[in-house]
Amino acid sequence: MESSHVHALQSKHDRLEALLHDEMNRPAPNAATIQELKKRKLIIKEELQQA
């Protein structure tokens, strides 16, 4: 059974993935925004691996 912390991290990761997808599909994507979203996703992914 997964903990609520793991579930919360997965939800955050999914939201960041959706934001990243939306940004990348804009007519003029912002490279800095994409980089920041990827960085935040990586941090959450590392937290999930440690959980």
N, C-alpha and C positions, 0 to 999 in steps of 0.2 A: 504494500500500500504506500502510495507516495505522500509525502508530507505537504502541508499547505505552503511551506516555504518553496519547495520544488515547483509546486503548481503555480505559485506567484511568479517565480523566475521564468517558467515556460510561457506564461501569459505575456510577460514583459518582452520576452524574446520574439514572440509571435507579433506583437504590436510593432516592434522595431522593424521586423521583416516586412510588414505591410507598409510602414512609412518609407522604408528603403525602396520597395517596389514602386510606390507612387512617385517618389522623387526621381527615380531612374527613368520613369516613363513620361516625365514632363517634357514639354518641347525644349526647354533649356534647363537641364538639371544642374543643380548647384553642387559642385565637386566637394566643397567644404562640408556641406550637409551630409552628403553621401559618406564621406570619410568619418564624420562624427557618428553617424548611425552604425556604421560597420564596427567602429571601435567599441561602442556601447554594447552591440550584439556579442562581440568577442568576450568582453568582460563578463557578461551574463552566462555565456557558454562555459567559460572557465569556472564560474561559481557552480553551475549545474554539475560539472564533472567532479567537483569536490564534495557535492552534497550526497 
